[in-house]
């Protein structure tokens, strides 16, 4: 396996960085000490700034947020 980047932590920032690198064609591995269930069960961002929402949209990972906004 050839890896250009190692990302430490599968929190929101690590996962977003992984997605951005993937879309740019950069090989990356994300390492996390917690279980996948633990990481996915935590809500870690209460308020998101507009620039963050724009970056999420560009990375193609904002579908859940858009769905939630439509349900309100």
N, C-alpha and C positions, 0 to 999 in steps of 0.2 A: 504494500500500500504506500502510495506517495502522497504526502500531505504538505501543503504549503503553509497552512495556518492551523494552530491549535487554539481553540477558544475555551477558556476555563469558566465554567458556570453556564447552566442552561436556564437562567432567568430570562426575563423579557429582553434585556440588552444582548445577551449571548445568543439567544435564538434569532433575534432580528439580524444581528451581525452575520450569523450563519446563513440566513436566507439571502441577504444582500450579496455576500460573497459567492454563494451558489449561483445566483442569477448572473454574476459577473464572470463565471467560469473558473473561480478560484477553489481549489480543493481545501476543505477545512474539516476538522474533527472537533466536536463539542464534547468536553468531558465534564461530568457532574458527579459529585459524591452522593447525592440523594437519589432515591428511587424515582423512576418516571411518574409513578402515582403521586408521590409527594410534590414534585415540581408542578405537575398539572393541576393539583388541587389548591394551590396557593394563589390568591389574588394579590398581586404585588403592585399594581398601579391604580391609584384611586382617581387621579386627575391627569389628563394628558393635554399637553400644549398643542396648538394647531400644527406647529412644525413637526411634532412627533406623529400626529395623525397623517400628515402628508407623506412622511417617510414610510409609515406602515402601508399606505396606499400604493406607493411606488414599489414596495417590496412584494405587493400582492397578498398581504396577510391581514387585511382589514375587513374581510367578508363578515366575520362574526359581529364586529362593531357596527357595520352598516345594517345588518339584520336587526340588531338590538335597537338601533335608532328608529327603524321603520315600525317596530312593534310598540313604541311608546306613544 
